[in-house]
């Protein structure tokens, strides 16, 4: 057994199994405390909430609680291992919510026979929480699940594998293009992969200005084009009217490559075909579509990002999802819409361009970090992320009309 594997198992098992626990937020030491916490005192907030459901935000922890929910059908890069096997990942997500945004998150793993059963289960418990983070649910079911839950729930529903990835990708991509002196509107984009993350990344890039007709998406059968008759509804959105069929065909002259597929799937010969000053986001984890050292040997003019922390420019969802929920919950948003996602993108972009605090340099073992080819995305431990992204998201929620509060909470000011 490798040393790291044993350390990981020990971390999860000792001294107490798991990574999260429930702690009390009110005193419970005396008879008087208990009379307020439970019977008879608890009847008073019950009556208030029965008369006005929004008072649940005033008298319970609803407004600071996120449910992290999975069916275990797409666990990290491990595949469909079932709901219970996903529990360590969901607890890990809950840990990140607490560590980075102070949100109380509860993991829920759901067994079901049909997609409808899963949707009904989540919809029926949704009112207990301030928001729902869907996680590790395979495509194409994840699209239907998220869309139906958004319709049925009165709180934000967010599939992080789709939108968290897309937000960080868009922020880094727009910064990389700025450094390369290119415009998103003019860029030709190759996307290797056609699952949930790929579709969400491309849709958000389109929201940020990319042209759908300049996007070439590939799945296991090659280029997704209009003459194929085997496409799902979400792949049809990216069916290009083209005669190009292979990766090499579409990489010739491309400005951007986004990989959300698998390890070592981008041959160096294909990378060499790209336009001058290309941008390559090879985000397959743990092994990218092309190794950075090899990519830089082939193209000294590229900007590259991966999903790994041991290379520059890590595309990491923790840069956004805790803070998006923080901002959404603090104004009691009913949804997380495109305006809120774009606000998060812009906040992340701006932080990258500012002087990096000394504490971030120490935490990331960096002597210096300056906006440029090797620093287009902030580091996850940057303390500015929470306040800046949450504020931007909360303001966007208010201005776009999905917030129940019409102003920012006092602690934002």
Beta strands, then each sheet from edge to edge (+ up, - down):
strand 1: 65-70
strand 2: 104-109
strand 3: 131-134
strand 4: 156-159
strand 5: 189-192
strand 6: 215-219
strand 7: 222-223
strand 8: 256-259
strand 9: 279-282
strand 10: 303-306
sheet 1: 2+ 1+ 3+ 4+
sheet 2: 7+ 6- 5- 8- 9- 10-
end
